Structures are given as C-alpha cells and as structure tokens.
C-alpha cells in the first residue's frame, strides 16, 4: 500500500471520529460483536500482563484490558482517535492501567524490542489495512511478543461482509463492473471497487496461513457474529429479557467458534502464540 493510500486511511479514521466509539453499542449486532470480542480477549490476557494495543481507537478495549488486570501501551495511527481515547479513557478509573499513548502504524513496530510485551492486541482490523505488508506486519507483532505469549487480533471477514453488505456490494459492482466484483471475491481486496474505505478482507483459511507462515501458532478463531447479523427486531426483543439475552449470547459465542460459522461474521477474531 502506498504512502498516499495510508494517509488516506488515516484521514478516514480522523474524520470518522466518535462514530468509532459508538459502532459497538448502537445496534444489537454491534453489542453482540462487542461481547464476542470481550469474551474472546479474556481467554488470552492474564492479570499483570503488559499489553501493546494497536489500533486502540477511542478506547473500548483499553477499558477491557484494564478490567482484566493488564497494563496497556495504547497506540493508533489516527491522531484524532488517539485523542478520543484520552477523552474516553482518561476520565475513568481504568486510566491508571494506561502506561502511554503513541501514534503507531501496524506496519512498523521496529521501535519495540524483541519480546517486549506479554501480549499484543490488534482488534478493529488494523492488519486488514496492511495489504501487501500484512506478513511483515504480523511477523512484527510476533517478534515483540514474549515467547509463547499471545497475539490477539481481528481482520475484516470476506464472506461474512459480502453477505451482510450485499446490497452495497451490488451497487459497487454496478459502478465498478462485474470484473471488479470477481476480483474482490477472489482476492478480498476492496481496492478493486475504488471506494474510499478500502481494506483487505480474509477467509478463515487465509488467517491460518498468515499465522503459520510468519512463525505463529494458531490458538483459536471466532467470527464476530453469526446469528446476530440480521433479524434486528428479534434481537431487540431478546435483549429486553436479561435471562433470554444471556442465553442467546452463550449460544451465539459458541456458534461463532464453530468451523462452519467462522467465515460468517463481519470480522474474524484470532489468537496466535509466538514461538517458545
């Protein structure tokens, strides 16, 4: 990805502003996705861990990491998102767990020492913006994680996103042509559509290959959603009954980890360990 393209992505997230904070709370789908992420994270982060968070955005997951007993080096490649992080987290008790805030591009973690962190978290899909540099970027995350420590990340999911955003994809295909749609489905590269927000989308097998060829060991994967992608009215009804909602969440989170459902959400979550 060219420097100009990366600057365009930085500008996109600068302009997105606080919408990045609200996207995980303004719909049942978002709230389920947040719970899937939160519980997935809790499986791999131990109390007392020193964690580097890449693409921290306005601060949803620094709060969760603090609640798990970790200390967090917060980073993002958008200065606006970094300041929003300070605003959202800085007034909370969890701010005590934040050791620093820095601008950082996932494609360049050279400032950090080998094994400097107990864990690295890259939720929100920062690796999806590395494009051709994804291998080098992921290898960098493995390098700076202590031997045997986890890298917990997410990428945009090709098949689940195509299904969920089908109407928009068809509009893009009409504008860009059927050939662009075919190339997007073949490669997962949204640059074929020429839209402003572009990213590299992945199948679960692509994630497994990325981890393996860059020295990691795949620990777990999960879709961000499965049953909760649609049926908003049904989800809202379930959510009004706490007992039924908790039961639904348990079933949904279990379903998201099933091999047949991994590619069915808008994001793919995964955890990988660095070499021991």
Secondary structure as UniProt FT lines:
FT   HELIX           3..16
FT   TURN            17..18
FT   HELIX           19..22
FT   TURN            23..25
FT   HELIX           28..42
FT   TURN            43..44
FT   TURN            47..48
FT   STRAND          50..53
FT   TURN            57..58
FT   HELIX           60..67
FT   TURN            68..69
FT   STRAND          71..76
FT   HELIX           79..90
FT   HELIX           93..97
FT   STRAND          98..103
FT   TURN            106..107
FT   TURN            110..111
FT   TURN            114..115
FT   STRAND          119..122
FT   TURN            123..124
FT   HELIX           126..129
FT   HELIX           131..133
FT   HELIX           134..144
FT   TURN            147..148
FT   STRAND          150..157
FT   HELIX           158..164
FT   HELIX           166..176
FT   HELIX           178..187
FT   HELIX           190..193
FT   STRAND          200..202
FT   HELIX           204..213
FT   TURN            214..215
FT   STRAND          217..223
FT   HELIX           227..229
FT   HELIX           232..239
FT   HELIX           242..256
FT   TURN            259..261
FT   HELIX           262..264
FT   STRAND          267..273
//
